[in-house]
Amino acid sequence: MNREHHHRDLQAAGLIAAAAPATSEQLLNASDTSTDRPTVVTLCGSTSFWSELAEANLRETAAGRAVLAPGCNLKNAHELWAEPAAAAELKPALDALHRWKIRACDEVLIVNVNLRLGFPANRPTAAPPSRTLDCVDRVTSPQE
């Protein structure tokens, strides 16, 4: 590691250590007008395009936004959902968690690949999300 990178890493570590602990309610409070609170963005899109979601996460983070995004891709093999019963149990919990992320954020960014916009057809209509496509703040273009 060169001296410049080491110095920058030490500065970052100092900033992190100096930060006062905060509750999730404080961190996600949209009425907080302090200048150090980043905009909280939730990424939405098909996990079929996992690499595009990762790229959007990278770009949003580099732009100074706090990113909430899908954290599990059930389309990729993993021991947590290797058994069909485990996957069937996990899927609704992950969907509910993602809906919470949508409600908690300041902005929704749809990662648009091949115009695959919308909510899953198998989602119960009795419990619609509090945010819908009507309140999407941004949509990436397919070439981003």
C-alpha positions as CSV (number, residue, x, y, z in Angstrom):
1,M,0.0,0.0,0.0
2,N,1.5,3.4,-0.9
3,R,1.8,6.2,1.6
4,E,-1.1,8.3,0.0
5,H,-3.6,5.3,0.3
6,H,-2.4,4.5,3.8
7,H,-3.0,8.2,4.9
8,R,-6.5,8.2,3.3
9,D,-7.4,4.9,5.0
10,L,-6.3,6.4,8.4
11,Q,-8.4,9.5,7.7
12,A,-11.4,7.3,6.9
13,A,-10.9,5.2,10.0
14,G,-10.7,8.3,12.1
15,L,-14.0,9.6,10.7
16,I,-15.7,6.3,11.3
17,A,-14.4,6.1,14.9
18,A,-15.6,9.6,15.6
19,A,-19.1,9.0,14.4
20,A,-21.6,8.8,17.2
21,P,-23.7,5.6,17.3
22,A,-27.2,6.1,16.0
23,T,-30.3,4.0,15.9
24,S,-31.8,2.9,12.6
25,E,-34.8,5.2,13.3
26,Q,-32.4,8.1,13.6
27,L,-30.5,7.1,10.5
28,L,-33.6,6.6,8.3
29,N,-35.5,9.7,9.6
30,A,-36.3,11.6,6.5
31,S,-37.1,14.7,8.5
32,D,-33.4,14.9,9.6
33,T,-32.1,18.0,7.8
34,S,-28.5,17.7,9.1
35,T,-26.0,18.1,6.3
36,D,-24.2,14.8,7.1
37,R,-27.3,12.6,6.6
38,P,-27.0,11.0,3.1
39,T,-29.9,10.4,0.8
40,V,-31.1,6.8,1.4
41,V,-31.8,5.0,-1.9
42,T,-33.4,1.6,-2.4
43,L,-32.5,-0.3,-5.5
44,C,-35.3,-2.2,-7.2
45,G,-35.0,-4.6,-10.1
46,S,-34.9,-8.2,-11.2
47,T,-32.2,-10.3,-9.5
48,S,-31.8,-11.9,-12.9
49,F,-29.7,-8.8,-13.5
50,W,-27.5,-9.1,-10.4
51,S,-24.4,-7.5,-11.9
52,E,-26.5,-4.5,-13.0
53,L,-27.8,-4.1,-9.4
54,A,-24.3,-4.3,-8.1
55,E,-23.1,-1.7,-10.6
56,A,-26.0,0.7,-9.6
57,N,-25.1,0.1,-5.9
58,L,-21.5,1.0,-6.6
59,R,-22.4,4.2,-8.5
60,E,-25.0,5.3,-5.9
61,T,-22.5,4.7,-3.1
62,A,-19.7,6.5,-4.9
63,A,-22.2,9.4,-5.3
64,G,-22.5,9.6,-1.6
65,R,-25.9,8.0,-1.2
66,A,-26.7,5.2,1.4
67,V,-27.9,2.2,-0.6
68,L,-30.5,-0.4,0.5
69,A,-30.7,-3.2,-2.0
70,P,-31.5,-6.9,-2.4
71,G,-29.0,-8.8,-0.4
72,C,-29.8,-12.4,-1.5
73,N,-30.1,-13.7,-5.0
74,L,-32.1,-16.9,-4.9
75,K,-31.3,-17.5,-8.5
76,N,-27.6,-18.2,-7.5
77,A,-26.8,-21.4,-5.6
78,H,-26.1,-21.0,-1.9
79,E,-26.3,-23.3,1.1
80,L,-28.9,-21.2,2.8
81,W,-31.5,-22.0,0.1
82,A,-30.1,-25.2,-1.4
83,E,-33.2,-27.1,-0.2
84,P,-36.4,-26.2,-2.0
85,A,-38.3,-26.0,1.3
86,A,-35.7,-23.5,2.6
87,A,-36.0,-21.4,-0.5
88,A,-39.8,-21.4,-0.4
89,E,-39.7,-20.2,3.2
90,L,-37.0,-17.6,2.6
91,K,-38.6,-15.9,-0.5
92,P,-41.6,-14.3,1.3
93,A,-39.4,-13.1,4.1
94,L,-36.9,-11.5,1.6
95,D,-39.8,-9.9,-0.3
96,A,-41.2,-8.4,3.0
97,L,-37.8,-7.1,3.9
98,H,-37.4,-5.5,0.5
99,R,-40.8,-3.8,0.8
100,W,-39.6,-2.4,4.2
101,K,-36.5,-1.0,2.4
102,I,-38.8,0.7,-0.1
103,R,-40.8,2.3,2.7
104,A,-37.7,3.4,4.6
105,C,-35.9,5.2,1.8
106,D,-35.9,8.7,0.5
107,E,-35.6,7.6,-3.2
108,V,-36.4,4.5,-5.2
109,L,-34.1,3.7,-8.1
110,I,-35.4,1.1,-10.6
111,V,-32.5,-0.7,-12.2
112,N,-34.0,-1.0,-15.6
113,V,-32.8,-3.8,-17.9
114,N,-34.8,-4.5,-21.0
115,L,-37.8,-2.6,-19.6
116,R,-38.6,-5.3,-17.0
117,L,-40.6,-3.0,-14.7
118,G,-43.3,-3.9,-12.3
119,F,-44.1,-6.0,-9.3
120,P,-44.1,-9.8,-9.2
121,A,-47.4,-11.2,-10.5
122,N,-47.6,-13.7,-7.6
123,R,-47.6,-10.9,-5.0
124,P,-50.9,-10.8,-2.9
125,T,-52.9,-7.8,-3.9
126,A,-54.5,-7.4,-0.4
127,A,-51.2,-5.9,0.9
128,P,-49.9,-3.4,-1.7
129,P,-46.7,-1.6,-0.9
130,S,-46.9,1.9,0.5
131,R,-44.8,3.1,-2.4
132,T,-45.6,2.1,-5.9
133,L,-44.2,2.7,-9.4
134,D,-46.1,6.0,-9.2
135,C,-43.5,7.2,-6.7
136,V,-40.4,5.9,-8.3
137,D,-37.8,8.7,-8.2
138,R,-35.4,7.5,-10.8
139,V,-35.0,4.8,-13.4
140,T,-31.7,3.7,-15.0
141,S,-31.5,3.4,-18.7
142,P,-30.7,0.0,-20.1
143,Q,-27.3,1.1,-21.3
144,E,-26.2,2.5,-17.8
